[in-house]
Amino acid sequence: MITDVLWSHEVRHDADRVVVVLAGELDMTGADGLLDLLRAQVRAHATVEVDAAGVTFIDSSAVGSLITGYRAASERGGRLMVANPSPVVRRVLSVTGVLDALTL
């Protein structure tokens, strides 16, 4: 598992997708790192699943990283989706209007 100051991630490879497991607080200090991580996975895999069960905080900059990753996957004919959103993530994605587009 790779740990940033406030958040960590682990990349797991399944047969038909890659799963990016996130934990901790996703805010503006980690948004660029999150976006770099998602772009790298989208370039390498057609399906990227972001497991957000361990995310305890998410702000608009991190939501922006998820949306940009989603768009990058779509442009390549792939898919990026958020799975197992924690209650905090589910609420923020709902309030911002992207819950249905980003979740399984």
BANUKE-871367 format. One record per atom (N, C-alpha, C): atom name; x, y, z; residue number from 1. Coordinates in nm, 4 decimals, always signed. Layout:
BEGIN
<CA,<X,Y,Z>,NUM>
...
// end
This chain:
BEGIN
<N,<+0.0854,-0.1172,+0.0000>,1>
<CA,<+0.0000,+0.0000,+0.0000>,1>
<C,<+0.0900,+0.1235,+0.0000>,1>
<N,<+0.0557,+0.2216,-0.0846>,2>
<CA,<+0.1282,+0.3477,-0.0930>,2>
<C,<+0.0522,+0.4503,-0.0092>,2>
<N,<+0.1255,+0.5229,+0.0769>,3>
<CA,<+0.0613,+0.6190,+0.1645>,3>
<C,<+0.1094,+0.7600,+0.1351>,3>
<N,<+0.0156,+0.8516,+0.1167>,4>
<CA,<+0.0435,+0.9941,+0.1060>,4>
<C,<+0.0282,+1.0486,+0.2477>,4>
<N,<+0.0328,+1.1771,+0.2641>,5>
<CA,<+0.0193,+1.2348,+0.3973>,5>
<C,<-0.1153,+1.1993,+0.4598>,5>
<N,<-0.2234,+1.2185,+0.3847>,6>
<CA,<-0.3570,+1.1988,+0.4401>,6>
<C,<-0.4314,+1.0782,+0.3822>,6>
<N,<-0.3809,+1.0217,+0.2735>,7>
<CA,<-0.4528,+0.9119,+0.2104>,7>
<C,<-0.3554,+0.8060,+0.1617>,7>
<N,<-0.4098,+0.6905,+0.1356>,8>
<CA,<-0.3274,+0.5807,+0.0846>,8>
<C,<-0.4037,+0.5079,-0.0247>,8>
<N,<-0.3290,+0.4318,-0.1019>,9>
<CA,<-0.3944,+0.3522,-0.2058>,9>
<C,<-0.3205,+0.2201,-0.2250>,9>
<N,<-0.3950,+0.1272,-0.2767>,10>
<CA,<-0.3410,-0.0024,-0.3152>,10>
<C,<-0.4031,-0.0378,-0.4493>,10>
<N,<-0.3242,-0.0921,-0.5397>,11>
<CA,<-0.3740,-0.1319,-0.6710>,11>
<C,<-0.3767,-0.2845,-0.6767>,11>
<N,<-0.4953,-0.3375,-0.7046>,12>
<CA,<-0.5140,-0.4825,-0.7154>,12>
<C,<-0.5578,-0.5162,-0.8572>,12>
<N,<-0.5001,-0.6185,-0.9109>,13>
<CA,<-0.5341,-0.6599,-1.0471>,13>
<C,<-0.6250,-0.7809,-1.0433>,13>
<N,<-0.7436,-0.7680,-1.1019>,14>
<CA,<-0.8349,-0.8791,-1.1202>,14>
<C,<-0.8276,-0.9208,-1.2667>,14>
<N,<-0.8955,-1.0263,-1.3012>,15>
<CA,<-0.8904,-1.0782,-1.4380>,15>
<C,<-0.9399,-0.9775,-1.5408>,15>
<N,<-1.0472,-0.9058,-1.5090>,16>
<CA,<-1.1066,-0.8178,-1.6088>,16>
<C,<-1.1000,-0.6698,-1.5739>,16>
<N,<-1.0280,-0.6354,-1.4665>,17>
<CA,<-1.0211,-0.4952,-1.4245>,17>
<C,<-0.9072,-0.4752,-1.3267>,17>
<N,<-0.8787,-0.3485,-1.3029>,18>
<CA,<-0.7873,-0.3127,-1.1952>,18>
<C,<-0.8707,-0.2420,-1.0885>,18>
<N,<-0.8417,-0.2715,-0.9630>,19>
<CA,<-0.9125,-0.2099,-0.8515>,19>
<C,<-0.8140,-0.1212,-0.7760>,19>
<N,<-0.8506,+0.0068,-0.7654>,20>
<CA,<-0.7708,+0.1025,-0.6887>,20>
<C,<-0.8425,+0.1220,-0.5559>,20>
<N,<-0.7819,+0.0753,-0.4485>,21>
<CA,<-0.8409,+0.0841,-0.3160>,21>
<C,<-0.7872,+0.2106,-0.2489>,21>
<N,<-0.8786,+0.3007,-0.2138>,22>
<CA,<-0.8408,+0.4267,-0.1513>,22>
<C,<-0.8813,+0.4270,-0.0044>,22>
<N,<-0.8025,+0.4972,+0.0774>,23>
<CA,<-0.8344,+0.5115,+0.2192>,23>
<C,<-0.7842,+0.6462,+0.2681>,23>
<N,<-0.8548,+0.7021,+0.3655>,24>
<CA,<-0.8119,+0.8271,+0.4271>,24>
<C,<-0.8868,+0.9474,+0.3742>,24>
<N,<-0.8202,+1.0621,+0.3810>,25>
<CA,<-0.8805,+1.1907,+0.3448>,25>
<C,<-0.8320,+1.2369,+0.2083>,25>
<N,<-0.9259,+1.2555,+0.1163>,26>
<CA,<-0.8945,+1.3018,-0.0189>,26>
<C,<-0.9330,+1.4490,-0.0299>,26>
<N,<-0.8330,+1.5345,-0.0269>,27>
<CA,<-0.8591,+1.6780,-0.0386>,27>
<C,<-0.7632,+1.7385,-0.1397>,27>
<N,<-0.7575,+1.8708,-0.1431>,28>
<CA,<-0.6776,+1.9383,-0.2451>,28>
<C,<-0.5293,+1.9052,-0.2366>,28>
<N,<-0.4807,+1.8657,-0.1208>,29>
<CA,<-0.3387,+1.8319,-0.1102>,29>
<C,<-0.3052,+1.7009,-0.1809>,29>
<N,<-0.4034,+1.6147,-0.1974>,30>
<CA,<-0.3796,+1.4868,-0.2636>,30>
<C,<-0.4467,+1.4713,-0.3976>,30>
<N,<-0.5193,+1.5734,-0.4415>,31>
<CA,<-0.5973,+1.5617,-0.5655>,31>
<C,<-0.5094,+1.5376,-0.6880>,31>
<N,<-0.3966,+1.6060,-0.6966>,32>
<CA,<-0.3082,+1.5850,-0.8120>,32>
<C,<-0.2502,+1.4440,-0.8125>,32>
<N,<-0.2114,+1.3958,-0.6950>,33>
<CA,<-0.1604,+1.2590,-0.6859>,33>
<C,<-0.2662,+1.1569,-0.7219>,33>
<N,<-0.3891,+1.1809,-0.6772>,34>
<CA,<-0.4995,+1.0924,-0.7127>,34>
<C,<-0.5221,+1.0931,-0.8632>,34>
<N,<-0.5216,+1.2106,-0.9229>,35>
<CA,<-0.5422,+1.2192,-1.0674>,35>
<C,<-0.4309,+1.1480,-1.1434>,35>
<N,<-0.3066,+1.1659,-1.1024>,36>
<CA,<-0.1954,+1.0954,-1.1674>,36>
<C,<-0.2136,+0.9442,-1.1579>,36>
<N,<-0.2541,+0.8977,-1.0407>,37>
<CA,<-0.2782,+0.7554,-1.0193>,37>
<C,<-0.3884,+0.7041,-1.1116>,37>
<N,<-0.4995,+0.7762,-1.1176>,38>
<CA,<-0.6122,+0.7327,-1.2009>,38>
<C,<-0.5772,+0.7360,-1.3487>,38>
<N,<-0.5087,+0.8413,-1.3929>,39>
<CA,<-0.4687,+0.8487,-1.5348>,39>
<C,<-0.3779,+0.7318,-1.5726>,39>
<N,<-0.2839,+0.6975,-1.4872>,40>
<CA,<-0.1942,+0.5853,-1.5160>,40>
<C,<-0.2726,+0.4553,-1.5284>,40>
<N,<-0.3686,+0.4343,-1.4404>,41>
<CA,<-0.4477,+0.3114,-1.4455>,41>
<C,<-0.5391,+0.3085,-1.5672>,41>
<N,<-0.5962,+0.4234,-1.6022>,42>
<CA,<-0.6841,+0.4318,-1.7198>,42>
<C,<-0.6043,+0.4049,-1.8475>,42>
<N,<-0.4802,+0.4519,-1.8537>,43>
<CA,<-0.3967,+0.4262,-1.9719>,43>
<C,<-0.3656,+0.2778,-1.9867>,43>
<N,<-0.3541,+0.2090,-1.8753>,44>
<CA,<-0.3105,+0.0692,-1.8784>,44>
<C,<-0.4246,-0.0331,-1.8785>,44>
<N,<-0.5448,+0.0088,-1.8385>,45>
<CA,<-0.6549,-0.0870,-1.8215>,45>
<C,<-0.7861,-0.0299,-1.8752>,45>
<N,<-0.8671,-0.1160,-1.9358>,46>
<CA,<-0.9956,-0.0719,-1.9903>,46>
<C,<-1.0973,-0.0427,-1.8803>,46>
<N,<-1.0906,-0.1174,-1.7710>,47>
<CA,<-1.1855,-0.0983,-1.6618>,47>
<C,<-1.1092,-0.0710,-1.5328>,47>
<N,<-1.1408,+0.0429,-1.4730>,48>
<CA,<-1.0781,+0.0830,-1.3469>,48>
<C,<-1.1886,+0.0998,-1.2436>,48>
<N,<-1.1792,+0.0237,-1.1378>,49>
<CA,<-1.2753,+0.0325,-1.0276>,49>
<C,<-1.2054,+0.1007,-0.9102>,49>
<N,<-1.2663,+0.2055,-0.8590>,50>
<CA,<-1.2113,+0.2780,-0.7445>,50>
<C,<-1.2928,+0.2387,-0.6218>,50>
<N,<-1.2308,+0.1639,-0.5321>,51>
<CA,<-1.2974,+0.1215,-0.4092>,51>
<C,<-1.2787,+0.2321,-0.3062>,51>
<N,<-1.3872,+0.3004,-0.2728>,52>
<CA,<-1.3815,+0.4161,-0.1838>,52>
<C,<-1.4389,+0.3876,-0.0457>,52>
<N,<-1.4448,+0.2615,-0.0065>,53>
<CA,<-1.5015,+0.2264,+0.1243>,53>
<C,<-1.4216,+0.2857,+0.2397>,53>
<N,<-1.2922,+0.3021,+0.2218>,54>
<CA,<-1.2075,+0.3515,+0.3291>,54>
<C,<-1.1836,+0.5009,+0.3275>,54>
<N,<-1.2533,+0.5732,+0.2411>,55>
<CA,<-1.2353,+0.7183,+0.2332>,55>
<C,<-1.3194,+0.7845,+0.3421>,55>
<N,<-1.2537,+0.8651,+0.4259>,56>
<CA,<-1.3227,+0.9287,+0.5383>,56>
<C,<-1.3581,+1.0747,+0.5117>,56>
<N,<-1.2991,+1.1332,+0.4069>,57>
<CA,<-1.3266,+1.2716,+0.3702>,57>
<C,<-1.2949,+1.2874,+0.2226>,57>
<N,<-1.3766,+1.3659,+0.1524>,58>
<CA,<-1.3501,+1.3956,+0.0121>,58>
<C,<-1.3994,+1.5369,-0.0159>,58>
<N,<-1.3169,+1.6152,-0.0850>,59>
<CA,<-1.3599,+1.7505,-0.1195>,59>
<C,<-1.3750,+1.7633,-0.2707>,59>
<N,<-1.4100,+1.8837,-0.3144>,60>
<CA,<-1.4409,+1.9054,-0.4562>,60>
<C,<-1.3207,+1.8820,-0.5468>,60>
<N,<-1.2009,+1.9070,-0.4994>,61>
<CA,<-1.0840,+1.8838,-0.5847>,61>
<C,<-1.0647,+1.7341,-0.6102>,61>
<N,<-1.0886,+1.6515,-0.5109>,62>
<CA,<-1.0782,+1.5077,-0.5304>,62>
<C,<-1.1927,+1.4555,-0.6173>,62>
<N,<-1.3113,+1.5121,-0.6012>,63>
<CA,<-1.4231,+1.4775,-0.6905>,63>
<C,<-1.3850,+1.5135,-0.8340>,63>
<N,<-1.3223,+1.6285,-0.8511>,64>
<CA,<-1.2758,+1.6684,-0.9843>,64>
<C,<-1.1776,+1.5678,-1.0427>,64>
<N,<-1.0900,+1.5131,-0.9598>,65>
<CA,<-0.9963,+1.4105,-1.0066>,65>
<C,<-1.0704,+1.2853,-1.0518>,65>
<N,<-1.1728,+1.2451,-0.9774>,66>
<CA,<-1.2524,+1.1291,-1.0175>,66>
<C,<-1.3238,+1.1548,-1.1503>,66>
<N,<-1.3795,+1.2743,-1.1656>,67>
<CA,<-1.4501,+1.3083,-1.2895>,67>
<C,<-1.3533,+1.3114,-1.4074>,67>
<N,<-1.2367,+1.3697,-1.3882>,68>
<CA,<-1.1366,+1.3743,-1.4956>,68>
<C,<-1.0915,+1.2334,-1.5327>,68>
<N,<-1.0734,+1.1480,-1.4329>,69>
<CA,<-1.0385,+1.0087,-1.4605>,69>
<C,<-1.1488,+0.9359,-1.5357>,69>
<N,<-1.2722,+0.9625,-1.4970>,70>
<CA,<-1.3885,+0.9050,-1.5654>,70>
<C,<-1.3905,+0.9473,-1.7130>,70>
<N,<-1.3686,+1.0743,-1.7362>,71>
<CA,<-1.3681,+1.1254,-1.8742>,71>
<C,<-1.2531,+1.0659,-1.9546>,71>
<N,<-1.1367,+1.0550,-1.8930>,72>
<CA,<-1.0214,+0.9962,-1.9627>,72>
<C,<-1.0496,+0.8515,-2.0010>,72>
<N,<-1.1113,+0.7774,-1.9110>,73>
<CA,<-1.1458,+0.6384,-1.9424>,73>
<C,<-1.2473,+0.6324,-2.0551>,73>
<N,<-1.3491,+0.7181,-2.0490>,74>
<CA,<-1.4528,+0.7201,-2.1527>,74>
<C,<-1.3948,+0.7544,-2.2890>,74>
<N,<-1.3025,+0.8492,-2.2931>,75>
<CA,<-1.2404,+0.8883,-2.4197>,75>
<C,<-1.1613,+0.7743,-2.4815>,75>
<N,<-1.1126,+0.6830,-2.4009>,76>
<CA,<-1.0356,+0.5682,-2.4493>,76>
<C,<-1.1244,+0.4461,-2.4743>,76>
<N,<-1.2555,+0.4632,-2.4542>,77>
<CA,<-1.3467,+0.3514,-2.4709>,77>
<C,<-1.3516,+0.2603,-2.3501>,77>
<N,<-1.2990,+0.3088,-2.2384>,78>
<CA,<-1.2973,+0.2289,-2.1160>,78>
<C,<-1.3979,+0.2798,-2.0157>,78>
<N,<-1.3770,+0.2394,-1.8903>,79>
<CA,<-1.4719,+0.2762,-1.7859>,79>
<C,<-1.3988,+0.2938,-1.6538>,79>
<N,<-1.4306,+0.4004,-1.5836>,80>
<CA,<-1.3853,+0.4213,-1.4463>,80>
<C,<-1.5097,+0.4359,-1.3616>,80>
<N,<-1.5162,+0.3601,-1.2519>,81>
<CA,<-1.6340,+0.3653,-1.1662>,81>
<C,<-1.5926,+0.3598,-1.0207>,81>
<N,<-1.6723,+0.4204,-0.9362>,82>
<CA,<-1.6502,+0.4172,-0.7924>,82>
<C,<-1.7360,+0.3070,-0.7333>,82>
<N,<-1.6724,+0.2178,-0.6596>,83>
<CA,<-1.7429,+0.1070,-0.5939>,83>
<C,<-1.7338,+0.1252,-0.4430>,83>
<N,<-1.8306,+0.0755,-0.3737>,84>
<CA,<-1.8304,+0.0764,-0.2273>,84>
<C,<-1.8034,+0.2143,-0.1682>,84>
<N,<-1.8707,+0.3176,-0.2167>,85>
<CA,<-1.8422,+0.4495,-0.1591>,85>
<C,<-1.8818,+0.4549,-0.0115>,85>
<N,<-1.7932,+0.5094,+0.0687>,86>
<CA,<-1.8265,+0.5287,+0.2102>,86>
<C,<-1.9441,+0.6255,+0.2175>,86>
<N,<-2.0126,+0.6336,+0.3301>,87>
<CA,<-2.1245,+0.7280,+0.3411>,87>
<C,<-2.0845,+0.8720,+0.3076>,87>
<N,<-1.9649,+0.9111,+0.3476>,88>
<CA,<-1.9163,+1.0472,+0.3172>,88>
<C,<-1.9013,+1.0660,+0.1660>,88>
<N,<-1.8412,+0.9697,+0.1006>,89>
<CA,<-1.8216,+0.9790,-0.0452>,89>
<C,<-1.9564,+0.9774,-0.1160>,89>
<N,<-2.0437,+0.8867,-0.0755>,90>
<CA,<-2.1767,+0.8793,-0.1375>,90>
<C,<-2.2490,+1.0133,-0.1261>,90>
<N,<-2.2435,+1.0746,-0.0100>,91>
<CA,<-2.3118,+1.2034,+0.0119>,91>
<C,<-2.2539,+1.3128,-0.0766>,91>
<N,<-2.1224,+1.3243,-0.0821>,92>
<CA,<-2.0595,+1.4296,-0.1633>,92>
<C,<-2.0868,+1.4061,-0.3118>,92>
<N,<-2.0762,+1.2832,-0.3582>,93>
<CA,<-2.1044,+1.2556,-0.4989>,93>
<C,<-2.2504,+1.2833,-0.5319>,93>
<N,<-2.3396,+1.2557,-0.4375>,94>
<CA,<-2.4815,+1.2842,-0.4574>,94>
<C,<-2.5068,+1.4345,-0.4655>,94>
<N,<-2.4527,+1.5087,-0.3705>,95>
<CA,<-2.4727,+1.6544,-0.3670>,95>
<C,<-2.4168,+1.7209,-0.4924>,95>
<N,<-2.3054,+1.6694,-0.5437>,96>
<CA,<-2.2446,+1.7286,-0.6629>,96>
<C,<-2.3085,+1.6793,-0.7928>,96>
<N,<-2.4008,+1.5841,-0.7828>,97>
<CA,<-2.4743,+1.5407,-0.8999>,97>
<C,<-2.4040,+1.4371,-0.9869>,97>
<N,<-2.2995,+1.3741,-0.9351>,98>
<CA,<-2.2258,+1.2767,-1.0176>,98>
<C,<-2.2332,+1.1341,-0.9640>,98>
<N,<-2.3138,+1.1116,-0.8628>,99>
<CA,<-2.3230,+0.9785,-0.8022>,99>
<C,<-2.3604,+0.8724,-0.9043>,99>
<N,<-2.4659,+0.8948,-0.9804>,100>
<CA,<-2.5131,+0.7933,-1.0746>,100>
<C,<-2.4118,+0.7672,-1.1855>,100>
<N,<-2.3432,+0.8718,-1.2313>,101>
<CA,<-2.2465,+0.8539,-1.3397>,101>
<C,<-2.1221,+0.7771,-1.2942>,101>
<N,<-2.0814,+0.7984,-1.1694>,102>
<CA,<-1.9541,+0.7427,-1.1228>,102>
<C,<-1.9656,+0.6089,-1.0511>,102>
<N,<-2.0824,+0.5754,-0.9989>,103>
<CA,<-2.0908,+0.4536,-0.9177>,103>
<C,<-2.1462,+0.3365,-0.9974>,103>
<N,<-2.1171,+0.2174,-0.9437>,104>
<CA,<-2.1661,+0.0931,-1.0061>,104>
<C,<-2.3164,+0.0860,-0.9994>,104>
// end
